């Protein structure tokens, strides 16, 4: 379900201004498809002014919706024992979905 949303959000790559946001949406979509065995790491330019501005714009436009979707999916999956590992991965992706600029899932 989240992967479909990320694919739709990559449509913003059609504009020059939207390319950085589309790249982050693609990165999050790939992380949603295969999150196991990966950790969130900050890049060397995580604290730059441009990344902070982009993170604020992302949070206001896309991030809160994606974070809520991961939270709800994680809570639903946490109901069963089989869903616990998947719920843990959804909870791991919440910080990345809120502030994706300057962070990577490796």
Residue pairs with C-beta under 8 A, 6 or more apart in sequence:
1 69
1 73
2 29
2 32
2 66
2 69
2 70
2 73
3 29
3 32
3 33
5 66
5 69
6 25
6 26
6 28
6 29
6 32
7 29
9 21
9 22
9 25
9 62
10 22
10 25
10 26
10 29
11 22
12 18
12 21
12 22
12 25
13 19
13 22
13 23
20 54
20 101
21 54
21 57
21 58
21 61
21 62
24 58
24 100
24 101
25 62
27 100
27 104
27 105
28 66
28 93
28 96
28 97
28 100
31 38
31 93
31 96
31 105
32 93
35 89
35 92
35 93
35 105
36 85
36 89
38 105
38 106
39 105
39 106
40 92
40 95
40 96
40 103
40 104
40 105
41 103
41 104
41 105
41 106
42 102
42 103
43 102
43 103
43 104
45 51
45 102
46 101
46 102
46 103
47 102
48 102
51 101
51 102
52 101
54 101
55 63
55 98
55 99
55 100
55 101
55 102
58 98
58 99
58 100
58 101
59 98
59 99
63 97
63 98
63 99
63 100
64 98
66 97
66 98
67 94
67 97
67 98
70 90
70 91
70 93
70 94
70 97
71 90
71 91
71 94
73 87
73 90
74 86
74 87
74 88
74 90
74 91
74 94
75 87
76 83
76 87
77 83
77 84
77 86
77 87
77 90
78 84
78 87
93 105
95 103
96 103
96 105
